[in-house]
Amino acid sequence: MTRCILDDLHRWLNEYLPTVEGKKPNTIQSYRDSWRLMIKYVSSKGIKPSDITYDTLQYETIKGFLLWLETERGCSGSSRN
């Protein structure tokens, strides 16, 4: 059984980025907001946040998310990247 990524994501945002990478709070907030959008997108496809695994985040999902950011959220390609 594959495990949900949310625990890893939480540790990455709250432990690894500030302590190991030395990222500033605004950078971490930006990463967090991007992940919230990804979770919102995946949820719109019928996958509960607690069911998101690393396998969920394959090429087609990422590609769909980037297109969704442009079409549904109005982000330009450069903003999205």
C-alpha positions as CSV (number, residue, x, y, z in Angstrom):
1,M,0.0,0.0,0.0
2,T,1.3,3.4,-0.9
3,R,1.1,6.2,1.7
4,C,-0.3,9.6,1.6
5,I,2.2,12.4,0.9
6,L,0.6,14.9,3.3
7,D,2.9,14.0,6.3
8,D,6.0,14.2,4.1
9,L,4.8,17.5,2.7
10,H,4.1,18.9,6.2
11,R,7.7,17.9,7.3
12,W,9.2,19.4,4.2
13,L,7.5,22.7,4.6
14,N,7.9,23.0,8.4
15,E,11.1,21.3,9.1
16,Y,13.3,20.8,6.1
17,L,12.9,24.0,4.2
18,P,13.5,26.4,7.2
19,T,16.2,24.4,9.0
20,V,18.1,22.5,6.3
21,E,17.6,24.8,3.3
22,G,17.3,28.0,5.3
23,K,14.3,29.2,3.3
24,K,12.6,32.4,4.4
25,P,9.0,32.4,5.6
26,N,7.7,34.1,2.4
27,T,9.3,31.4,0.2
28,I,7.9,28.7,2.4
29,Q,4.4,30.3,2.2
30,S,4.7,30.5,-1.5
31,Y,5.5,26.8,-1.7
32,R,2.7,26.0,0.7
33,D,0.2,28.0,-1.4
34,S,1.3,26.2,-4.5
35,W,0.7,22.8,-2.8
36,R,-2.7,23.9,-1.6
37,L,-3.6,24.6,-5.2
38,M,-2.3,21.2,-6.3
39,I,-4.4,19.5,-3.6
40,K,-7.4,21.6,-4.7
41,Y,-6.8,20.5,-8.3
42,V,-6.4,16.8,-7.5
43,S,-9.5,17.0,-5.3
44,S,-11.4,18.3,-8.2
45,K,-10.5,15.1,-10.0
46,G,-12.2,13.0,-7.3
47,I,-9.1,12.2,-5.2
48,K,-9.4,13.0,-1.5
49,P,-6.3,14.8,0.0
50,S,-5.7,11.8,2.3
51,D,-5.5,9.6,-0.8
52,I,-2.8,11.6,-2.6
53,T,0.3,9.5,-3.0
54,Y,3.5,9.9,-4.9
55,D,2.0,7.7,-7.6
56,T,-0.9,10.3,-8.0
57,L,1.6,13.0,-9.0
58,Q,2.6,11.5,-12.3
59,Y,3.3,13.4,-15.6
60,E,-0.4,13.6,-16.6
61,T,-1.5,15.0,-13.2
62,I,1.3,17.7,-13.2
63,K,0.5,18.6,-16.9
64,G,-3.2,18.9,-16.1
65,F,-2.4,21.0,-13.0
66,L,-0.3,23.4,-15.0
67,L,-3.0,23.7,-17.7
68,W,-5.6,24.3,-14.9
69,L,-3.5,27.1,-13.4
70,E,-3.5,28.8,-16.8
71,T,-7.1,28.2,-17.8
72,E,-9.0,28.2,-14.6
73,R,-6.9,30.5,-12.5
74,G,-5.7,32.8,-15.2
75,C,-2.0,32.4,-14.5
76,S,0.4,33.2,-17.4
77,G,3.0,30.6,-18.2
78,S,5.8,32.6,-16.6
79,S,3.7,33.2,-13.4
80,R,2.7,29.6,-13.3
81,N,6.4,28.4,-13.6
